[in-house]
Amino acid sequence: MKVLVIGGGGREHALVWSLQQSSKVTEVVCAPGNGGIAAIARCLPVDVKDVDSMLAVVAQEQPALTVVGPEIPLAAGIVDAMQARGLRVFGPTQAAAQLESSKSFAKEFMQRHRIPTAHYAVCTSLEEVRKSLPIFHTPLVVKADGLAAGKGVIICQTKAEAEEAAAGIFSGALLGSSETRLVLEEFLEGEEVSFFALCDGKHAIPIAAAQDHKRVGEGDTGLNTGGMGAYCTDTLLEPSMVEWLTTHVTQNVVDGMAQEGTPFTGILFTGLMMTARGPMVLEFNTRWGDPETEAILLRLESDLYDLFDAAVDGRADKVAIRLKPGASACVIAASGGYPGSYRSGLGIDGLTSTSDAGAVQVFHAGTSLVEGEFRTAGGRVLAVSAAADDLKTALAMIYGCLESIRFEGMFYRRDIGYRALAEEGK
């Protein structure tokens, strides 16, 4: 069977790579893809913001299943359009994707369904922000309501900073486009964890937990990014905590969405803060995370196509999700200047092959293939990933590979997984 993957980042490269290993899949096509994906699969041009453009590719290719990778096409309603035409597609509808596309919708949904989350206020003007600020202690968090590629969350040390951030979000000065609402939120302390579940509208089946490093600088300092690296280990969450999160969060979400007439099918990514008060939901994403996916899929022993197929058919509870024991990790090689302005079109040296370097998988996040040469085409360029018996070994493999890769301005964090390594060393 042919599978179409929509998207063009490191997550989609990992999805294509994993789907190609299925005995049931004869071909994987990607739209638009990137340089690395083009080396292992046929790529087609598409505008992921334009439903008609995506539908034209589906009509041309006639895949048995379409897998939607990024949040933008989900928010645009590509799943609704395909379902209306009787086509098989993995991902949530536009209404269900509001869990990610609207922070205010997600917060109000959690309040209705008693899902643990930080105290918050939804504001539609700077005047409302000023009226709400007195109810918060500092530091506090200001969140843009809509999609912001991981950059719409500002941690403010003072209320004056919060007001300034809110003004920037409303005006468009901060994110490049203006928002009509935002969320003020209590600042939570603890360990962040990303928890992934396969959902079919009725069931939420746990897949794995991972930890993402969102800050650009080592020691988790500096600006927020789309993610500078991630790791996935057996010990990140105890089995009892996985059971608790499944019952009280992910299954609760699926049940609540069904009750409200917007059943959720796809990947539910729950961003959690493990606080002294217990797990608190920071946010939902309605698709695979990036770069967590690159780490998780290296450990997945189950057939990824089977998981997607079961979810589309409403039988996610009938499949077994198995991970290899041990650990995996991903480290992002980024362009100089990221997450601010950066140059593109720079040649990349040291890639021994298009998709792997021995035991290390080099997933391409932002590359192009020009006259046989890989060039940079994004802020996050490569997602270098590996799995091993333990995290220390996996990271050693990754960093060894990164030493041989070069492009002008390239940088990466050298402390991915430092918390888990410190625990292992105790």
SEVO-983581 format. One record per residue (C-alpha): x, y, z. Coordinates in Angstrom, 2 decimals, always signed. Example, Ala and Ser with C-alpha at 12.3 -4.5 7.8 and 13.67 -1.06 7.14 Angstrom:
<nodes>
[[+12.30; -4.50; +7.80]]
[[+13.67; -1.06; +7.14]]
</nodes>
This chain:
<nodes>
[[+0.00; +0.00; +0.00]]
[[+1.08; +3.56; -0.65]]
[[+1.23; +6.04; +2.23]]
[[+1.42; +9.81; +1.83]]
[[+3.10; +11.82; +4.60]]
[[+2.31; +15.53; +4.66]]
[[+5.08; +17.75; +6.05]]
[[+8.74; +18.46; +5.58]]
[[+10.71; +18.42; +8.83]]
[[+12.69; +16.03; +10.98]]
[[+9.48; +14.54; +12.35]]
[[+8.30; +13.70; +8.83]]
[[+11.69; +12.23; +7.89]]
[[+11.38; +9.94; +10.93]]
[[+7.80; +9.02; +10.01]]
[[+8.78; +8.19; +6.42]]
[[+11.75; +6.13; +7.67]]
[[+9.57; +4.19; +10.13]]
[[+6.68; +3.60; +7.71]]
[[+9.08; +2.25; +5.09]]
[[+9.92; -0.57; +7.48]]
[[+6.34; -1.87; +7.43]]
[[+5.77; -5.04; +5.43]]
[[+2.37; -3.67; +4.44]]
[[+3.72; -0.46; +2.88]]
[[+4.97; -0.61; -0.71]]
[[+5.76; +3.09; -1.11]]
[[+5.93; +6.22; +1.04]]
[[+5.51; +9.58; -0.67]]
[[+6.12; +12.88; +1.13]]
[[+4.80; +16.36; +0.42]]
[[+6.65; +18.66; +0.45]]
[[+9.49; +16.74; +2.14]]
[[+13.06; +18.05; +2.32]]
[[+16.54; +17.21; +1.07]]
[[+17.02; +14.21; +3.34]]
[[+13.56; +12.80; +2.70]]
[[+14.05; +13.20; -1.06]]
[[+17.01; +10.86; -0.82]]
[[+14.84; +7.99; +0.47]]
[[+11.33; +8.78; -0.86]]
[[+9.60; +10.60; -3.68]]
[[+8.75; +14.17; -2.69]]
[[+6.08; +16.40; -4.20]]
[[+5.55; +20.16; -3.90]]
[[+2.60; +21.25; -1.78]]
[[+1.46; +24.24; +0.28]]
[[+0.69; +22.84; +3.75]]
[[-1.40; +25.94; +4.54]]
[[-3.66; +25.36; +1.52]]
[[-6.24; +22.56; +1.77]]
[[-6.87; +22.54; -2.01]]
[[-3.15; +22.16; -2.69]]
[[-2.95; +19.17; -0.34]]
[[-6.13; +17.63; -1.79]]
[[-4.64; +17.88; -5.29]]
[[-1.63; +15.82; -4.19]]
[[-3.92; +13.23; -2.56]]
[[-6.02; +13.02; -5.73]]
[[-2.88; +12.59; -7.84]]
[[-1.27; +9.92; -5.65]]
[[-4.39; +8.11; -4.33]]
[[-2.66; +6.74; -1.22]]
[[-4.24; +4.05; +0.93]]
[[-3.54; +6.29; +3.94]]
[[-2.47; +9.90; +4.42]]
[[-0.54; +10.81; +7.58]]
[[-0.55; +14.49; +8.53]]
[[+2.64; +15.50; +10.33]]
[[+2.55; +19.23; +11.23]]
[[-0.02; +21.28; +13.10]]
[[-0.67; +23.85; +10.36]]
[[-2.55; +21.55; +7.92]]
[[-4.52; +20.08; +10.85]]
[[-5.61; +23.56; +11.94]]
[[-6.45; +24.36; +8.30]]
[[-8.90; +21.44; +8.17]]
[[-7.21; +18.97; +5.81]]
[[-8.58; +16.00; +7.79]]
[[-12.17; +17.28; +7.52]]
[[-11.78; +17.80; +3.78]]
[[-10.40; +14.30; +3.25]]
[[-13.00; +12.63; +5.46]]
[[-15.76; +14.43; +3.54]]
[[-14.41; +12.73; +0.41]]
[[-14.28; +9.30; +2.04]]
[[-10.48; +9.21; +2.15]]
[[-8.43; +7.53; +4.86]]
[[-6.40; +10.00; +6.87]]
[[-4.63; +9.86; +10.23]]
[[-5.00; +12.99; +12.33]]
[[-7.63; +15.05; +14.19]]
[[-10.30; +17.20; +12.61]]
[[-10.02; +20.99; +12.67]]
[[-12.35; +21.17; +15.68]]
[[-10.42; +18.51; +17.61]]
[[-7.11; +20.18; +16.69]]
[[-8.22; +23.24; +18.66]]
[[-6.59; +21.53; +21.64]]
[[-3.37; +22.78; +20.07]]
[[-4.43; +25.61; +17.77]]
[[-6.11; +27.58; +20.58]]
[[-4.51; +27.79; +24.02]]
[[-7.68; +29.37; +25.42]]
[[-9.83; +26.52; +24.08]]
[[-7.47; +23.99; +25.68]]
[[-7.48; +25.74; +29.06]]
[[-11.26; +26.07; +29.14]]
[[-11.64; +22.43; +28.02]]
[[-9.36; +21.29; +30.85]]
[[-11.37; +23.33; +33.33]]
[[-14.63; +21.77; +32.12]]
[[-13.23; +18.24; +32.41]]
[[-11.21; +18.68; +35.60]]
[[-7.84; +18.01; +34.01]]
[[-5.03; +19.36; +36.22]]
[[-3.45; +22.51; +34.81]]
[[-2.05; +25.85; +35.97]]
[[-4.32; +28.71; +37.03]]
[[-4.97; +31.02; +34.09]]
[[-6.83; +33.98; +32.65]]
[[-7.88; +34.47; +29.02]]
[[-7.49; +38.06; +27.83]]
[[-8.67; +39.71; +24.61]]
[[-7.14; +43.15; +25.16]]
[[-4.28; +44.86; +26.95]]
[[-6.83; +46.36; +29.32]]
[[-7.96; +42.85; +30.33]]
[[-4.33; +41.87; +30.85]]
[[-3.82; +44.80; +33.21]]
[[-6.95; +43.86; +35.15]]
[[-5.87; +40.20; +35.42]]
[[-2.23; +40.69; +36.39]]
[[-2.93; +41.39; +40.09]]
[[-4.24; +37.84; +40.62]]
[[-0.87; +36.32; +39.60]]
[[+2.41; +36.01; +41.43]]
[[+5.68; +36.40; +39.55]]
[[+7.20; +34.89; +37.59]]
[[+4.24; +34.25; +35.30]]
[[+3.72; +32.99; +31.78]]
[[+2.22; +34.79; +28.78]]
[[+1.04; +32.52; +25.95]]
[[-0.11; +33.48; +22.48]]
[[-3.45; +31.81; +21.80]]
[[-2.66; +30.45; +18.36]]
[[+0.06; +28.39; +16.73]]
[[+3.51; +29.89; +17.16]]
[[+5.96; +27.05; +16.35]]
[[+6.96; +26.69; +19.98]]
[[+7.86; +30.37; +20.29]]
[[+4.63; +31.85; +21.65]]
[[+5.39; +31.17; +25.33]]
[[+7.11; +33.95; +27.28]]
[[+8.20; +33.49; +30.90]]
[[+8.10; +36.90; +32.56]]
[[+9.94; +37.76; +35.78]]
[[+7.88; +40.89; +36.46]]
[[+4.36; +42.08; +35.74]]
[[+5.80; +44.90; +33.66]]
[[+7.53; +42.30; +31.47]]
[[+4.23; +40.42; +31.18]]
[[+2.41; +43.55; +30.05]]
[[+5.14; +44.27; +27.52]]
[[+4.98; +40.69; +26.18]]
[[+1.19; +40.89; +25.94]]
[[+1.43; +44.16; +24.02]]
[[+3.88; +42.52; +21.60]]
[[+1.56; +39.55; +21.05]]
[[-1.49; +41.72; +20.41]]
[[+0.40; +44.06; +18.07]]
[[+2.19; +41.32; +16.15]]
[[+5.59; +42.76; +17.02]]
[[+6.60; +39.64; +18.96]]
[[+5.55; +36.84; +16.62]]
[[+5.15; +38.56; +13.27]]
[[+1.37; +38.33; +13.25]]
[[-1.14; +39.77; +15.71]]
[[-3.28; +37.71; +18.08]]
[[-6.76; +38.60; +19.27]]
[[-6.42; +36.75; +22.56]]
[[-3.79; +35.35; +24.87]]
[[-3.49; +33.36; +28.07]]
[[-1.89; +34.52; +31.31]]
[[-0.79; +31.52; +33.30]]
[[+0.66; +30.61; +36.66]]
[[+4.33; +29.68; +36.43]]
[[+4.92; +26.04; +37.36]]
[[+8.15; +24.48; +38.58]]
[[+9.28; +20.91; +38.14]]
[[+10.42; +18.48; +35.44]]
[[+8.83; +18.76; +32.00]]
[[+7.71; +15.55; +30.29]]
[[+6.10; +14.93; +26.89]]
[[+3.57; +12.09; +27.02]]
[[+2.30; +10.57; +23.75]]
[[-0.89; +8.56; +23.21]]
[[-2.50; +6.93; +20.19]]
[[-6.18; +7.93; +20.00]]
[[-9.07; +6.63; +17.89]]
[[-11.96; +8.79; +19.11]]
[[-12.77; +6.37; +21.96]]
[[-9.49; +5.09; +23.38]]
[[-6.20; +6.70; +24.43]]
[[-3.35; +4.16; +24.33]]
[[-0.01; +5.25; +25.80]]
[[+2.98; +5.14; +23.42]]
[[+5.95; +6.67; +25.22]]
[[+7.23; +9.57; +27.28]]
[[+10.12; +11.82; +26.31]]
[[+11.76; +14.99; +27.55]]
[[+12.38; +17.89; +25.18]]
[[+14.95; +20.66; +25.63]]
[[+13.22; +23.79; +24.33]]
[[+15.71; +26.51; +25.34]]
[[+18.45; +27.36; +22.89]]
[[+21.26; +27.45; +25.47]]
[[+22.91; +24.80; +27.59]]
[[+21.53; +24.43; +31.07]]
[[+18.11; +25.28; +29.57]]
[[+18.88; +28.96; +29.18]]
[[+18.06; +31.53; +26.52]]
[[+15.15; +31.82; +24.13]]
[[+12.53; +29.15; +23.49]]
[[+12.89; +27.20; +20.25]]
[[+11.00; +24.46; +18.48]]
[[+13.24; +22.04; +20.41]]
[[+17.01; +21.56; +20.57]]
[[+16.97; +17.87; +21.47]]
[[+15.06; +15.16; +23.31]]
[[+15.49; +11.79; +24.95]]
[[+13.28; +8.80; +25.71]]
[[+14.15; +6.30; +28.45]]
[[+12.48; +3.41; +30.25]]
[[+12.77; +5.24; +33.54]]
[[+11.37; +8.64; +32.59]]
[[+7.94; +7.72; +34.01]]
[[+7.08; +4.93; +36.42]]
[[+4.40; +2.46; +35.18]]
[[+2.04; +3.69; +37.89]]
[[+2.40; +7.27; +36.61]]
[[+1.76; +6.16; +33.02]]
[[-1.44; +4.51; +34.24]]
[[-2.47; +7.63; +36.19]]
[[-1.83; +9.96; +33.24]]
[[-3.72; +7.67; +30.89]]
[[-6.78; +7.55; +33.18]]
[[-6.85; +11.13; +34.43]]
[[-5.50; +13.02; +31.43]]
[[-5.37; +11.38; +28.00]]
[[-8.44; +9.14; +28.30]]
[[-10.22; +12.02; +30.02]]
[[-9.41; +14.21; +27.00]]
[[-10.68; +11.62; +24.53]]
[[-13.87; +11.08; +26.54]]
[[-14.42; +14.84; +26.89]]
[[-13.89; +15.55; +23.21]]
[[-16.34; +12.78; +22.29]]
[[-18.93; +14.16; +24.73]]
[[-18.59; +17.59; +23.14]]
[[-19.12; +16.24; +19.63]]
[[-15.51; +16.58; +18.45]]
[[-14.01; +13.09; +18.75]]
[[-10.22; +13.05; +18.75]]
[[-8.32; +10.69; +16.45]]
[[-4.56; +10.93; +16.02]]
[[-1.58; +11.48; +18.28]]
[[-2.26; +13.33; +21.52]]
[[+0.93; +14.91; +22.83]]
[[+0.51; +16.14; +26.40]]
[[+3.15; +18.53; +27.67]]
[[+3.37; +18.06; +31.44]]
[[+5.08; +19.70; +34.36]]
[[+5.72; +17.22; +37.15]]
[[+5.21; +19.57; +40.10]]
[[+5.16; +19.09; +43.86]]
[[+1.35; +19.22; +43.53]]
[[+1.40; +16.41; +40.99]]
[[+1.36; +16.33; +37.18]]
[[-0.02; +19.52; +35.58]]
[[-0.80; +19.92; +31.88]]
[[+1.14; +22.76; +30.23]]
[[-0.24; +22.26; +26.74]]
[[-1.58; +19.80; +24.21]]
[[-0.22; +19.15; +20.74]]
[[-2.42; +17.22; +18.36]]
[[+0.38; +15.48; +16.45]]
[[+3.78; +13.93; +16.97]]
[[+6.28; +16.27; +18.62]]
[[+9.53; +17.37; +17.05]]
[[+12.24; +16.38; +18.05]]
[[+10.68; +13.79; +20.40]]
[[+9.43; +11.74; +17.44]]
[[+12.93; +11.21; +16.10]]
[[+13.93; +9.64; +19.42]]
[[+10.75; +7.65; +20.09]]
[[+10.47; +6.02; +16.66]]
[[+13.99; +4.61; +16.98]]
[[+12.70; +2.54; +19.90]]
[[+9.34; +1.54; +18.37]]
[[+9.15; -2.19; +17.68]]
[[+5.49; -2.18; +16.61]]
[[+4.58; -1.59; +12.97]]
[[+3.80; +2.14; +12.72]]
[[+1.39; +1.61; +9.82]]
[[-0.60; -0.87; +11.91]]
[[-0.94; +1.72; +14.70]]
[[-2.20; +4.42; +12.35]]
[[-4.51; +2.01; +10.53]]
[[-6.05; +0.81; +13.81]]
[[-6.64; +4.35; +15.04]]
[[-8.43; +5.35; +11.82]]
[[-10.68; +2.29; +12.18]]
[[-11.47; +2.95; +15.86]]
[[-9.58; -0.09; +17.21]]
[[-6.51; +1.42; +18.82]]
[[-7.24; -0.68; +21.90]]
[[-6.59; -3.84; +19.86]]
[[-2.97; -3.11; +18.96]]
[[+0.14; -3.74; +21.04]]
[[+2.58; -0.85; +21.30]]
[[+6.06; -2.16; +22.03]]
[[+9.29; -0.23; +22.56]]
[[+12.82; -1.62; +22.61]]
[[+14.23; -1.57; +26.15]]
[[+16.87; +1.03; +26.84]]
[[+17.04; +4.63; +25.71]]
[[+17.16; +6.90; +22.69]]
[[+17.97; +10.54; +22.08]]
[[+18.02; +13.25; +19.44]]
[[+20.27; +16.31; +19.20]]
[[+19.47; +19.20; +16.85]]
[[+22.19; +20.79; +14.72]]
[[+20.96; +24.34; +14.18]]
[[+21.82; +27.34; +12.02]]
[[+23.82; +30.18; +13.60]]
[[+21.43; +32.83; +14.87]]
[[+18.50; +30.47; +15.45]]
[[+15.85; +31.03; +16.87]]
[[+16.42; +34.55; +15.51]]
[[+17.51; +35.36; +11.97]]
[[+19.85; +32.93; +10.21]]
[[+21.31; +32.21; +6.78]]
[[+20.09; +29.42; +4.51]]
[[+21.58; +27.72; +1.48]]
[[+24.85; +26.79; +3.18]]
[[+26.58; +23.58; +2.15]]
[[+26.60; +20.68; +4.64]]
[[+29.71; +18.50; +4.85]]
[[+30.27; +15.20; +6.61]]
[[+27.00; +13.42; +5.91]]
[[+28.14; +9.89; +5.14]]
[[+24.71; +8.98; +3.73]]
[[+21.32; +10.52; +3.32]]
[[+19.53; +8.94; +6.27]]
[[+22.01; +7.22; +8.53]]
[[+25.58; +7.22; +9.71]]
[[+26.20; +3.68; +10.94]]
[[+24.07; +3.13; +14.03]]
[[+23.06; +6.79; +14.12]]
[[+20.07; +8.09; +12.17]]
[[+20.52; +11.57; +10.74]]
[[+17.03; +12.90; +10.14]]
[[+16.85; +16.09; +8.08]]
[[+14.82; +18.87; +9.67]]
[[+15.60; +21.80; +7.39]]
[[+17.63; +20.88; +4.31]]
[[+17.41; +21.06; +0.54]]
[[+19.13; +18.92; -2.08]]
[[+20.66; +21.10; -4.80]]
[[+22.65; +19.44; -7.60]]
[[+23.41; +16.49; -5.34]]
[[+24.57; +18.67; -2.42]]
[[+22.73; +19.02; +0.88]]
[[+22.24; +22.62; +1.93]]
[[+20.70; +24.27; +4.96]]
[[+17.08; +25.38; +4.59]]
[[+15.88; +26.16; +8.10]]
[[+16.78; +27.09; +11.65]]
[[+16.81; +23.49; +12.82]]
[[+18.82; +21.68; +10.16]]
[[+19.54; +18.11; +11.30]]
[[+18.11; +15.84; +14.00]]
[[+20.90; +13.40; +14.83]]
[[+19.41; +10.43; +16.69]]
[[+20.38; +7.07; +18.15]]
[[+19.05; +4.28; +20.38]]
[[+21.14; +2.11; +22.72]]
[[+20.97; +0.07; +25.90]]
[[+21.36; +3.25; +27.95]]
[[+21.18; +7.00; +27.44]]
[[+24.88; +7.65; +27.96]]
[[+25.75; +5.30; +25.10]]
[[+23.10; +6.72; +22.78]]
[[+24.31; +10.29; +23.37]]
[[+27.96; +9.31; +22.90]]
[[+27.03; +7.88; +19.50]]
[[+25.16; +11.05; +18.55]]
[[+27.88; +13.47; +19.62]]
[[+30.50; +11.35; +17.87]]
[[+28.52; +11.66; +14.65]]
[[+28.02; +15.42; +15.10]]
[[+31.78; +15.93; +15.30]]
[[+32.03; +14.92; +11.63]]
[[+29.19; +17.15; +10.37]]
[[+29.91; +20.75; +9.40]]
[[+28.17; +23.79; +7.99]]
[[+28.89; +27.46; +8.53]]
[[+27.48; +28.70; +11.84]]
[[+26.37; +25.23; +12.97]]
[[+25.79; +24.82; +16.67]]
[[+24.14; +22.28; +18.99]]
[[+23.61; +21.77; +22.68]]
[[+26.11; +19.46; +24.30]]
[[+24.01; +18.75; +27.39]]
[[+20.92; +17.00; +26.04]]
[[+19.65; +14.54; +28.64]]
[[+21.77; +16.04; +31.43]]
[[+19.07; +15.57; +34.06]]
[[+18.62; +11.89; +33.27]]
[[+22.38; +11.34; +33.12]]
[[+22.72; +12.88; +36.57]]
[[+20.05; +10.49; +37.87]]
[[+21.78; +7.52; +36.25]]
[[+25.04; +8.56; +37.90]]
[[+23.60; +8.55; +41.42]]
</nodes>
